[in-house]
Amino acid sequence: MLTPNPTNDRLKFILKTYGAKRPQVVIDMVGVIANTIGVDRWADELVERTQSADPQFAVDVRNWGPGSLVNVPGLNPPSQDFLAVLIEMVSALPQFHTRHRADPLFPWMATQLARAFEPIAKIVAGKPDEEVRGAPSPADVYRDVLRKMRRGGTMLAQWYEAKRPNLGQYDFSRAWREASAWSETEGPVPQGEVVVELSDGWTAQKLATKEQLNVEGEKMQHCVGSYADEVKNARTTIYSLRDAKGQPHVTIEVKNDRVQQTQGKQNRKPDAKYQKYVEEFDGWLEENDIEADKIPAHLQPYAEALEAHAYDIEDEHLEMYAADWREQVGNPATTAEWLKSGISYNDAELAGSLEGDDVTPEEFVKFPYPVLYKINENGARDLSKLVIVARMALVLEELAPKRDPSKQTELFESTPRGRVPGQEPTGGQMVKSRWSDKLESRWPSISFDVWSTGRPIKEEDDVEWLYPAEEWLAEDFGVDPTDDNYVGPWFIHRFTPEEATEWWEMGIEDGEKAAELLSRRVTLKLLKQFEDDDNAPYLNLEKASVTQIVDAIDEAGLVRNPSKRTSKKRASKRRVSRPRR
């Protein structure tokens, strides 16, 4: 049997158990526990306390607060030092020093959340599970478990108290299924004041006591229980639409004579079958000069996309964000795709800027994770530069299997500076790699530090192609196959960027052409000799075919022989540098 302990003890246990290997789980469990015990503003309270004395900690709380990374879980885990200070400060809040009926369940919930995170950890490690057609993504599964925990913690605790199940035999889905069924049929529901009778024996009830609000939140799996102080001080009014048996199905908040939010279970839109009761209640509200909560028809599709895919968005802000997405993106279906790709509901401007660079959600999710992290951190700032880096890295990664195995040009390394390949870094440390120095030297406004995952950086990591991407970009090669300076043929034939540039400056602007010349024993050195030979016939190397070049060299009496592909020296002073394209 699980025993009760103060909530702050549970937090410290979770930190000790999961802090090193699953820091995102610790962060999210703070939110689960806070929501369950009715401390919704814990993050705001910590920010207010620390922003003067420790502004960086306040920024980190905002960045790593529950939900801030849920769209890309595990992308950039917080440091151990930050976690330790965070748990210490949260544990010091007075609400965490009391016992709560859900306290015994919190360690079990942390275990279930960690299990939901495992498939994501495998993806980060480069060893994903085999995909099942039609199955939700690991990130979607994790978000679903987290959302249910945040909204239904007290319901789970009530079910546990009533049924005393052996949780060692339960995974989260089974526990949630049985707890929800129990809550629907057996859970106690204190009734509020009936303000209007609706059809089919339904009623609209005004909730006034802490118990009424708590049970409403437990049944509906949302956080209305935390509104008790505002209701007590007459700053807001909560109504519950209930069936003939007194069971709640819709929760409505009225503030300043206007409906602020209308919520179904888990803060979702009420089921369509309850819409007629909502409309009947809206009629009563209008009779009492209260403005109903109706999003304009032209924004409704965007609001539905936000409700379906945004994490923990407040209903009172839904219309504002729907308007932002309509202005920036202009398509509800595309809005949904951006939200699923990891863009936050309050980043419509970023999605619009990405579309301005012709980036689609499908392309965005493939970007190397350091670039995704920088885009999420920077917003629209430096966006075009970051997109260029990511696209070049994607092109190189796609072309890599096509590379000529007979050429042995050494691949660029992605090993961080000062470390031995395969050496285990300290978990949670910031590491700089060869490519991060190169990228920062080209674009000093962008920091390309990468957060280590506490394991060696391996070849399968998607950071592998960032360094060579920078090298090719520095030489002004592009990613569009229709452009003359397309990187593809050069990369496939294993030219280095410097080699490719030398060939280009000689007038050979096609990697296929350069590779064929090499196969016919025409090297850069030989071409230079040909150009410098006053007795050689004039030939436009850019327009001449391979056969014409070979014949002209033979006619000049120059000897073709296998030698190194290129000279180590750069082009001579007399040659004009290749123009940027």
Residue pairs with C-beta under 8 A, 6 or more apart in sequence:
1 164
2 104
2 105
2 108
2 160
2 167
3 104
4 99
4 103
4 104
5 99
5 103
5 104
6 96
6 97
6 98
6 99
6 103
7 33
7 37
7 95
7 96
7 97
7 98
7 99
7 100
7 103
7 106
8 90
8 91
8 92
8 96
8 97
10 33
10 103
10 106
10 107
11 29
11 30
11 33
11 87
11 90
11 91
11 96
11 106
12 87
12 91
13 107
14 25
14 26
14 29
14 106
14 107
14 110
15 26
15 83
15 84
15 87
17 107
17 110
18 25
18 26
18 29
18 110
18 114
19 26
19 80
19 83
19 84
20 80
20 427
20 454
21 454
22 114
22 117
22 121
23 77
23 78
23 80
23 83
23 428
24 69
24 73
24 74
24 77
24 78
24 117
25 110
25 113
25 114
25 117
26 83
26 87
26 110
27 64
27 65
27 66
27 69
27 78
27 83
27 86
28 66
28 67
28 70
28 113
28 146
29 106
29 109
29 110
29 113
30 42
30 66
30 86
30 87
30 90
31 65
31 66
31 67
31 146
31 150
32 66
32 106
32 109
32 113
32 146
32 149
32 150
32 153
33 96
33 102
33 106
33 153
34 40
34 42
34 66
34 90
35 150
35 151
35 153
35 223
35 226
36 100
36 102
36 150
36 153
36 154
36 157
37 95
37 96
37 98
37 100
37 102
38 95
38 214
38 223
38 225
38 226
38 228
39 93
39 95
39 96
39 226
40 223
40 226
42 90
42 93
43 61
43 62
43 65
43 66
45 93
46 58
46 61
46 86
46 89
46 90
47 58
47 61
47 62
49 89
50 57
50 58
50 61
50 89
51 58
57 82
57 85
60 78
60 82
61 86
62 68
64 78
64 82
66 150
67 311
67 312
69 75
69 76
70 142
70 143
70 146
70 311
71 139
71 143
71 311
71 339
71 342
71 343
71 344
72 139
72 342
72 369
72 372
72 376
73 117
73 120
73 139
73 142
73 143
74 117
74 120
74 121
74 124
74 453
75 369
75 372
75 373
76 373
76 451
77 428
77 451
77 453
78 86
78 428
79 428
80 427
80 428
90 96
100 157
101 154
101 157
101 158
101 161
102 153
102 154
102 156
102 157
104 157
104 160
105 153
105 156
105 157
105 160
105 167
108 167
109 149
109 153
109 156
109 172
112 145
112 149
112 171
112 172
112 175
113 142
113 145
113 146
113 149
115 171
115 172
116 141
116 142
116 145
116 146
116 172
117 142
119 128
119 129
119 138
119 141
120 138
120 139
120 142
122 128
122 129
123 138
124 453
125 453
125 455
126 458
126 460
126 461
129 138
136 144
143 311
145 172
147 266
147 311
147 312
148 172
148 176
148 221
148 266
149 172
150 223
150 312
151 220
151 221
151 222
151 223
151 266
151 267
152 176
152 179
152 180
152 218
152 221
152 266
154 214
154 217
154 218
154 225
155 179
155 180
155 183
155 187
155 218
155 219
155 221
156 175
156 176
156 179
158 179
158 183
158 187
158 218
159 165
159 175
159 178
159 179
159 182
159 183
159 187
160 167
160 179
162 182
162 186
163 178
163 182
165 175
165 178
167 175
183 218
183 219
184 247
187 215
187 218
187 219
188 215
189 215
189 219
189 242
189 246
189 247
189 248
190 209
190 211
190 212
190 215
191 205
191 212
191 242
191 246
192 205
192 206
192 207
192 208
192 209
192 212
192 240
193 205
193 206
193 208
194 203
194 204
194 205
195 204
195 205
195 206
195 239
195 284
196 203
196 204
196 280
196 281
196 284
197 203
198 204
198 241
198 277
198 280
198 281
199 276
199 277
199 280
200 243
200 244
200 277
201 243
201 244
202 241
202 242
202 243
202 244
202 277
203 241
203 242
204 239
204 240
204 241
204 242
204 281
204 284
205 239
205 240
205 241
205 242
206 237
206 238
206 239
207 213
207 216
207 224
207 231
207 238
207 239
207 240
208 231
209 228
210 225
210 228
210 232
213 224
213 225
213 227
213 228
213 231
213 238
214 225
214 228
216 224
216 225
216 238
216 240
216 248
216 251
217 223
217 224
217 225
217 226
218 225
219 247
219 248
220 248
220 251
220 263
220 264
220 265
220 266
221 265
221 266
222 251
222 263
222 265
222 266
222 267
224 238
224 251
224 253
224 263
227 236
227 238
227 253
230 236
231 237
231 238
235 255
236 253
236 254
236 255
236 260
237 253
237 254
237 255
238 251
238 252
238 253
238 254
239 251
239 252
239 253
239 254
239 281
240 248
240 250
240 251
240 252
241 248
241 249
241 250
241 251
241 252
241 274
241 277
241 278
241 281
242 248
242 249
243 249
249 264
249 265
249 270
249 271
249 274
249 277
250 262
250 263
250 264
250 270
250 274
250 277
250 278
251 262
251 263
252 259
252 261
252 262
252 263
252 278
252 281
252 293
253 259
253 260
253 261
253 315
253 316
254 260
254 285
254 290
257 289
257 290
257 291
258 290
258 291
258 293
259 282
259 285
259 290
259 291
259 292
259 293
260 293
260 315
260 316
261 293
261 314
261 315
261 316
261 318
262 270
262 278
262 293
262 315
263 270
263 315
264 270
264 271
264 274
267 312
267 315
268 307
269 304
269 307
270 278
282 292
282 294
285 291
285 292
286 292
293 315
295 303
295 318
295 319
295 322
296 319
298 326
299 319
299 322
299 323
299 326
300 322
301 332
302 321
302 322
302 323
302 325
302 326
302 332
302 335
303 318
303 319
303 322
304 332
305 325
305 332
305 333
305 335
305 336
305 339
306 313
306 318
306 321
306 322
306 325
306 335
306 339
306 345
307 313
307 318
308 336
309 336
309 339
309 340
310 321
310 339
310 344
310 345
311 345
313 321
313 345
321 345
321 346
321 348
324 346
324 348
324 349
325 335
325 348
325 351
327 348
327 352
328 348
328 349
328 351
328 352
329 335
329 338
329 348
329 351
329 352
329 355
334 355
334 361
335 348
335 351
337 360
337 361
337 362
338 351
338 354
338 361
338 364
339 345
340 361
341 361
341 362
341 364
341 365
342 364
342 365
342 372
342 376
343 350
343 351
343 354
343 361
343 364
344 376
347 376
347 379
349 379
349 380
350 375
350 379
350 380
350 383
353 379
353 380
353 383
354 364
354 375
354 383
354 387
357 383
357 384
357 387
359 387
363 391
363 394
364 372
366 394
367 375
367 390
367 393
367 394
368 390
368 393
368 462
368 463
368 465
368 466
369 462
369 463
370 448
370 450
370 463
370 466
371 386
371 389
371 390
371 393
371 466
373 451
374 382
374 386
374 446
374 447
374 448
375 383
375 386
378 386
378 446
381 445
382 443
382 445
382 446
385 443
385 446
386 446
388 473
388 479
389 439
389 466
389 469
389 470
389 473
391 479
392 465
392 469
392 470
392 472
392 473
392 479
392 487
393 462
393 465
393 466
393 469
394 465
394 479
395 479
395 487
395 488
396 465
396 468
396 469
396 472
396 487
396 491
397 462
397 464
397 465
399 487
399 488
399 491
399 492
400 465
402 492
403 491
403 492
403 493
403 494
404 492
404 493
404 494
404 515
407 493
407 494
408 494
409 494
409 495
409 496
409 499
411 468
412 434
412 435
412 467
412 468
412 471
413 421
413 434
413 467
414 433
414 434
414 435
414 457
414 459
414 461
414 463
414 464
414 466
414 467
415 421
415 433
415 434
415 457
416 425
416 431
416 432
416 433
416 434
416 457
417 432
417 433
417 434
417 437
419 425
419 431
421 456
422 456
423 456
424 454
424 455
424 456
425 431
425 452
425 454
425 455
425 456
425 457
426 452
426 454
427 452
427 453
427 454
428 451
428 452
428 454
429 452
430 449
430 450
430 451
430 452
431 449
431 450
431 451
431 452
431 457
432 449
432 450
433 450
433 457
433 463
433 467
434 467
435 448
435 463
435 466
435 467
435 468
435 469
435 470
436 448
436 449
436 450
436 466
438 467
438 470
438 471
438 474
439 446
439 448
439 466
439 470
440 446
440 447
440 448
442 470
442 473
442 474
448 466
450 463
457 463
468 497
471 496
471 497
472 487
472 491
472 497
474 497
475 497
475 498
475 500
475 501
476 485
476 578
476 580
476 581
477 485
477 486
477 487
477 490
477 497
477 500
478 485
478 486
478 487
478 581
479 486
479 487
480 486
481 488
483 581
484 509
484 581
485 504
485 509
485 581
488 511
489 510
489 511
489 512
489 514
489 515
490 497
490 499
490 500
490 511
490 514
491 511
492 511
493 511
493 512
493 514
493 515
495 503
495 511
495 514
495 515
495 565
498 570
499 565
499 566
500 511
500 514
501 578
502 524
502 566
502 567
502 570
502 571
503 509
503 511
503 514
503 524
503 566
504 578
505 571
505 575
505 576
505 577
505 578
506 524
506 527
506 528
506 531
506 541
506 571
506 575
507 540
507 541
507 542
508 514
508 517
508 527
508 541
508 542
509 542
513 546
516 546
517 527
517 546
517 549
517 550
518 565
520 546
520 550
520 560
521 560
521 561
521 562
522 549
522 550
522 553
522 560
523 563
523 564
523 565
523 566
524 565
524 566
524 567
525 563
525 566
525 567
526 553
526 558
526 560
527 541
527 549
528 567
528 572
529 558
530 536
530 539
530 552
530 553
530 556
530 558
533 556
533 558
535 556
536 552
536 553
536 555
536 556
536 558
537 552
537 555
537 556
539 548
539 549
539 552
541 549
544 552
550 560
553 560
554 560
571 577
